[in-house]
Amino acid sequence: MTTKRWCVVGGGLLGLTLAHRLAGDGRSVTLLEAAPELGGLASAWELGDVTWDRYYHVIMLSDRYLRGLLQELDLDAGIDWKTTRTGFFTGTGLHNLNNAIDYLKLPALGLIDKVRLGLTILYIARIEDGRRLESIPLAEWLTKLSGKRVFERLWRPLLRAKLGDAYKTASASFIWSYARRFYQARQGAQKTEMFGYVPGGYARILERLSAKLTAEGVTIKTGHPVDRIRRRDGAFEVTTPQGVLGFDRVVVTAAAPLAAKMCEGLEEDERKRLQGVVYNGVICASALLRRPLGGYYLTYITDGTLPFTTVIEMSSLVNAERDLHGQTLVYLPRYATQDDPFWQMSDGEIEARFLAGLRRIYPDLKDEEVAAFRVARARQVYAVTTLNYSDRLPPMITSVPGLAVVNSAHIVNASLAVNETVALAEGAVPRLLAMLDPAEESAPPSLAAVA
């Protein structure tokens, strides 16, 4: 088995998990990552001896794929589990949203509207299969279920915060995937959401996982962006700025449009499918504060004038004394379409606007209470599940023998979380191992056979 040289392009959690499973099956694996460090969306910031995740992540009790991987790394038993609080900012005030009484007091909606909204969420969460929802327009479906007033006052602001104007072309499966994940997290006896965090964050997880890969014989090359992948004389040439590397099989985990650009020899329909995937990105600011805020882990926002879409007070979950030297860690994400003007702003401009927005919610926050402010950007984070998305999904096993493309676009009817990323890798490995050797292929397979 080890005579087959495998290349995994991309060192995020998806690529790392694929490399881990392939190496565990006896394959000779090289992992190429463009950035100087591993992790992708799971990479970390450092300030002195304080380390925190660049993008916020949370573990749920129901995340069985992620927790299975953490068990292999001897990290699952050490997860800190907490019941957190939720807030809601409407533009006129900050409100609790933790139980039925808080829900009934919420000023944004009247009683009948609240009943319709509650029934809508319950109905969505209990749908077992979201595949049929892919043919239903998202906005139309929510308006029908909850009513026009609920959609305009609550659903539209929340959808625009997550999707931008792409909510107009998204399918109902989008909201189903999120409702389903949170509903599954409440299946315990207490019906409360238990959120978890590995002490040390994803920096510790990545350190443990990369050490395991090294022990399994995986060659890891960071700072190796891939420019071109082409099949030649029955094998692959993978071109990087450092030179050309040779492999027998290649798995690309880059976003679909990037994969289409670097992979030569794809069929035209295949390439169009990859290029046609619509991605949203995220501008995720994080601040270390010398004081706590409201103590809410998650604060929903329906005020569209704020520059960020949610407030995540991570210190309500993380042991701040142990991991942050007693400071408060706050994330301020802005989910952005590709034409969002915020992509063109400097870190300083984003800091000024985001802190001004945060003071709209917490007016007593002072400049001297902000110990650090960092801005992370990722343009292609998740694929928007547009209408009939599965019918246009790019195939994993491409028409080029020995070449596969596995990325977040293949997370269908599920929310984009680390658990679903690990699940994607686990499900893809058997298909990757079933690929025939390039030399054994008599003809490229049709798209119908591999989609």
N, C-alpha and C positions, 0 to 999 in steps of 0.2 A: 504494500500500500504506500509506503513512504517514498517509493520511486516517483510517484505522481507529485509534481510540484504545484501547489495551490497558492494563489494570491488573493488576499482579501483587501479590497480597496476601501479604506475608511476605518478610522479608529475610534468611532463612537461606541456606545453600548451595543448597538446592533453588530457592528463588525467584530468587536471583541468577543461577543457571545458566539458568533459564527466560527471565528478562529478557534475558540475554546472547544467547541463541539467537533469540529473537523480534526483538530489535533488529537482529541480523545478517541477518535475513530482510527487513529494511526496514520493520518495524512501529514505530509510535510507542508507546513504553512508559513507563508511570509505575509505580514500585515503592513500595509503602507498607509501612513497618515500624513496629510498635507501640513497640519499645524505642528508647532514645536512640541506639543504635548498631546497625550491621549485624552479622550473623553467627549469631545464634541460638545453637545448640550449639557454634559455632566462635568465639564471642567470647572476649575475653581479659581477664586481670587485669593490673594494673600496680602496681608498688611501686618508686617512684623511677624509675630508668631500666631496671628489669628488667620484662620483659613475658612472660607465659606463658598458655597456653590454659586456659580455665576447666574444660574437659572434655578428658580425654586422647584423643588421636587418633594413629593410626599409619598409615603408607603401606606397602603391600606391593608387591613387584615385579609381581605379577599384577593390580594395580589399574589396568587400562588406561583406564577412563573418567576417573578422577580424574587420572591422569598425562597423559592427552590434554589436559585442561583446563589443567594446569600447564604443559604445553608451549606453549600459546597465551599464557600469562602469562610465558614465559621463566623458569620456575622449576624445571622438571623436571631440567635438567642439574645444578642445584646441590643436589639432594637428598643428604643424608648417609645412607649405607647402612651398616648394622651387623648383625652376627650377635650376638644377645643370649642371655642366660642365663635359665633358668626355675627357680623355686623352688616348694616345696610345703609348706604348714604344716598339720599335722594336729591341732594342739592340744597335742601333746606334744613337738614339735620342728620345726625347719626343715630341709628336705631338698632336695638337688639333684634336678633332673628335666630333664636335658639329653641323655641318651643311654640306650641299652639297659641299661647297667650300673646307672645311677642308678635306672632304672625297676624293675629286679629287686630293688634294695635297699630300695625304698619299703616302710615297715613297715605301712602301712594295710591291705594285702591279702596273702593267701597266693599261692604260685606259680601254682596253678591259676586263681585269680581274676584274676591279672595276665594270664595267657594269654588268658582269655575277654575281658577288657577290651581288650587289644591287638587281638584279632581283631574285636571289635565296632567299634572306631574305624576299623580298616582297611576293614571292610565298609561302614560308613556313608559314609566319604569317597569310596568308589568308585562309589556310586550316582549315576548321571548326572542323573536327573530326580526331584525330590522331590515332585512333584505327587501321586503315589499315596499318599505318606506322610501326607497331610492327613487321611485317614480313620482313621488308627491312633492310639490314645491314646499319648502320649509315655512315661509311666511304665510302662505295660504292655509296650510294645515293648522298652524298655531292659532291663526285668527278664527278658524272654524271651531276649534276646541275651546279656546278661552274667551273669545269675543274680541271685537275690534278695540275696545277701550283698554283691555289688559294687554293686547299686543302693542298698542302705541305707547303706553305708559311704562311697560316693563319688558316685554319680550324684545321689541325692536331695539331699545338701548343696549340690552345685554348681548343681543346678536351682533349689533354693529361693533360693540366692544371687542368681540372675539373674531369676527369675520370681515369687518368693514362693509363696503357695499356688496361684497361677495355673498352676503346672506340672501340677496335677491335671486341668486342662481343656485343656491345650495338646496339639497334635498332634506326631507324630514328625518332621515337617518342620522343627521348630524346631532340634533338635540337628543335623539333617542340614545345615542352612544354615551353621552355624558350623564343623562339621567339614570341610565342602566348601571353605570359604574358606581355612582353614589348610592343607588338603591341596594346594590349587592353589598356595599360596605356597611349597611345597616341591618344585616340579616342576623345579628347576634341576639341574645336573649334580651338585652337592654335596648335594642333598636337605636343605638347611638353610633355615631361615626368615630371610630378609633383611628387616629392618624399616627404614623410611626416615622422615626428618623434614626438612621445609623449614626452613633456618635462619631464625629469627624467628617460626616457628610460623604458626598460622592468622591472626594479626594481619597478618603480611606478605602472606599470600595474599589476605585480604580487602581490604587496601589496594590491591593490584595489580588485583584484580577490579573493585572499585568505580570505580577510575580508568578502567578499560577501558569500563565501562558508561557513565560520563559522556562519554567520548570518542565512544561510539556514539549519544549523544543521549538516553539513558535519564534520566528525571527521578526522582531518589531523594528520598523524603520519610520521614525517620525521626521517631519520636515521633508517629506517626499511626496509632493503633489504629482498626480498623474496627468500627463498631457494627452497621451494617446494609447489606445489598446488595439492591437490588430493581430489577427491570426495569420501566420506565415509558416509554410512548410510543416503544417500539422501541429504547431505550437503557437504560443502567444508572445508577442513582444510588448512589454509594458514600458512606455517611455516616460522618464522623469527628468527633471533638470540635472540630476546626478548621473544619468546614463540610462541605458536600455537593459531591462531585466527580462529573463526568459522563464516562462511558466507553462504548465500543461493545462491548467484550468484557472479561470479568473471569476471572482465574485465581486461585483461593484455594489457598494452600499450608498453611493452618493445620490443626491436628489435627482429625480428623473431627467430634467433638462440637462443637468451636468453629465449624467450618464450617457445621454444621447450624443452629447458633444464629444466625449472622449472615446466612445466605442465605434470602431470602424466595422463596416460589413453588415450592419443591421438592415433588415428589409424596410422599405419605405413606410409601410403601415405601422411597423414597430416603432420606428423613429418618431412618427407623428403622434403616436400614443404617448410616448415619453415626453415629447415637447408640449403636449396638450394638457399635462397635469397642472392645475392651478394651485400655487402654493401661497400661503400666508406666512409671514414672519413675525418675529417678536423683537422689540427693543426693551430689554429688561434692565431697569436700574435697580441697584441695591444700595442701601444706606445703613451704615453703622451709627446708631444714635446713643447718646449718653443718658437716655431716659426712655422708659416705655411709652407706648402710645395708648391705645384703648384696650389692649389685651385680647383683641380679636385675631384669630388666625387668618380668617378670610373676611374681607369687607367688600360686598357687592356694591357696584356703583351704577346708577342710572342717569347721572348727570353727564351728558355728553360734552360739556365744556371743559371737563378735566382732561389733562393730557395723557393720563394713564387709565387703565380699564379696571384695575382691582388693587387693593392694598393687601399684601400678605405680611403679617407680623410674625415672622418665623420664630421669634423668641418665645412665642406662646407654645411652641412645640419643642424647640431646642433647649437644652440645658444651658442657659446663658452664662452662668458662672463658670461652668466647666469648659465650654466651647468658645465663648465670646468675651471672656474676661469681664463678665457682668454687663456687657453692652446689649443693645436691642438691635436685631437684624430685621430690616424691612425691605420687601421687594415691591417695586412699582412697575408692573409690566404694561406695555402697550402693544397689543396685537395689531399688526400693520399689513395692509396690502402692499403690493410691490411699488405702487405709485404714491405711497404716503410721503408727504414732505418731510416728516421727521427723520427719514433716512439721511437727508442731506444736512442735518443739524450736527454741530459739534457736541462733544461731551459736555462742554460748559453751558451751551444753550439748553441742552436737555436737562442738566442739573438745575438751572435757574427755573425752568418752566415746571419741572416735576416737584421741586420743593415748594414753589408757590402754590401748586395744586394741592400738595399735602397740607399746607397751612389753611386751605379752604376747609379741610376736615378737622384739623387740629390747630386752631389759630394761635395757641400759646407756644408752638414749637419755635425755638430760638436758633439762630445761626450757630452759636457756640455749642449747641447740643448735637450738631452733626459732626461726628468724628471722621467719617469717610463716605465718599459717594463714588460709585463705579457704574459704568454703562456697558452692557454687553449687547451685541447685535447678532441676529441670525435671520437671514432673509428667507430661507426656505426651511421652515420648521414642520409644517403639516400641510397635507394636501386637502383642499376643500372638496368635500363629497358633493359634487355637483350632480344634477339629475342623471339617473341611470349610470352612475359612476362605474359600477362593476362591469358593465358591458363594454366600457372603453379602457379598462385597466390594462396597463402594459404587462406583458408576460414576464414571469420570473426567469424561466429558461428561454433564452433568446434563440433566434434562428441561426446564430453563429455557434457551431458545435463547441461545447466546453466553456461557453460564456454565459453567466447569469447576472441579472440585475435584481437585487433585493433591497428595497428601501421603504421609507415610511409611507409611500403611496400605496403599498400593499397592506397597510393596516386599514381594513375595510369594516365599516359598521362597528367601530370600537374607538374609544377616545384615545388620543395620542398621549400615552403615559409610558413610563419606563417599563411597567409590567407588560404592556402590549408590544413594546419593542422586543423584549426578551421572548415573548410568546411567538412573535413573527420569526425570530431566529430559530427557535425550537421547531416550528412547523416547516421551515424552509430546508433544514439540513437533510432530511430524507430525500427531498427532491433534488438537492444538489448532488448527493451521493449517487443518485440514480442516473445522472447525466452520463451519456456515453463518452468515451475518449474521442477527441477530435479525429484521430486516425481511424476510429471504428465507424464513423458516420459516413454513410453512403450519399446522403442528401440532407440539406437543412430541413428540419421539421416545419410544418405549417403552423401558423399562429393558432389555429383552432386546436392543435394538438398540445400546445404548451401553455395556453392562457390559463 
